[in-house]
Amino acid sequence: VQLQASGGGLVQTGGSLRLACTVSGRTDNLNALAWFRQGPGKAREYVSSITWNGESGYYSDSVKGRFTISRDNAENTLYLDMNSLKLDDTAVYYCQRDDNLRGQGTLVTVSS
């Protein structure tokens, strides 16, 4: 099983981006999934997570109200809709399964 994040890019403050994480290989979609990020010179940080069925999402205080997590189990894809982006949101974003399987990240750069 592999996880691959995509959708990162350069955006101005206040802008929006949608990240996607595709889960490939044999998966039963019964795992909770999460987004983490690591900004330049910063420790890795939890961003958001979602239950296996998509019914409940959780957020760090730093992104609550601005980011929305969702998943499409039919497409084996996890999403992160990011709005009102701030300079501090600049980071490499990773998706991770609840068994700590982690994919390669995608870079989000927020500029002023």
C-alpha positions in Angstrom: 0.0 0.0 0.0 1.3 3.5 -0.9 0.1 7.0 -0.1 0.8 9.8 -2.5 -0.1 13.4 -1.8 -0.6 16.0 -4.5 -2.1 19.4 -5.2 0.5 21.6 -3.5 1.8 24.8 -5.1 2.3 28.5 -4.7 -0.6 30.6 -3.5 -1.0 34.1 -2.0 -2.2 34.7 1.5 -5.9 34.4 1.7 -6.0 32.0 -1.2 -7.2 28.4 -1.4 -5.8 25.0 -2.4 -7.1 21.5 -2.4 -4.7 18.7 -1.5 -5.4 15.1 -2.4 -3.9 11.8 -1.2 -4.3 8.7 -3.2 -4.1 5.3 -1.5 -3.0 2.7 -3.9 -2.6 -1.0 -3.4 -4.6 -3.4 -1.4 -6.7 -1.4 1.1 -9.9 -2.0 2.8 -10.5 1.7 3.6 -11.0 0.9 7.2 -8.2 3.1 8.4 -8.5 6.5 9.8 -6.4 9.0 7.7 -4.6 12.2 8.7 -2.7 15.1 7.3 0.5 16.3 8.9 2.8 19.1 7.8 6.4 20.2 8.4 7.3 23.8 7.8 10.8 25.1 7.2 12.8 24.8 10.4 9.8 23.5 12.3 8.8 20.2 13.8 6.3 17.9 12.2 2.8 19.0 13.1 -0.6 17.3 13.1 -3.1 19.1 10.9 -6.3 17.1 10.6 -7.7 13.6 10.7 -10.8 11.7 9.6 -12.5 8.5 10.6 -12.6 5.5 8.3 -16.1 6.3 7.1 -15.6 10.0 6.8 -18.3 10.8 9.5 -16.0 12.7 11.8 -13.1 15.1 11.1 -10.7 16.6 13.6 -8.5 19.6 13.3 -5.7 21.3 15.1 -6.4 24.7 16.5 -4.2 26.4 13.9 -6.4 25.3 11.0 -9.8 24.9 12.5 -12.4 26.9 10.6 -10.1 27.2 7.6 -9.4 23.7 6.5 -11.8 20.9 5.7 -10.9 17.2 5.5 -12.9 14.7 3.5 -12.4 11.3 1.9 -13.9 9.3 -1.0 -13.4 5.6 -0.2 -14.8 4.6 -3.6 -11.8 6.5 -5.1 -9.4 5.7 -2.3 -8.6 9.4 -1.9 -8.3 11.7 1.0 -8.7 15.5 0.6 -7.8 18.6 2.4 -9.5 21.8 1.4 -7.5 24.8 2.6 -8.9 28.3 2.6 -7.8 31.6 4.0 -4.2 30.4 3.7 -1.6 32.2 5.9 2.2 32.5 5.6 2.5 30.0 8.5 0.7 27.4 6.5 3.8 27.0 4.3 5.0 23.5 4.7 5.3 20.1 3.1 2.0 18.3 3.7 1.9 14.5 4.3 -0.9 12.1 4.5 -0.7 9.3 7.0 -2.7 6.2 7.9 -3.5 5.3 11.4 -1.0 2.6 11.4 1.7 5.3 10.7 2.1 4.4 7.0 3.1 7.7 5.4 3.3 8.9 1.9 5.6 11.4 0.2 4.5 15.0 0.8 3.4 17.9 -1.4 4.8 21.4 -0.9 2.5 24.3 -0.2 4.0 27.7 -0.3 2.0 30.7 0.8 3.4 34.1 -0.3 2.4 37.6 0.7 
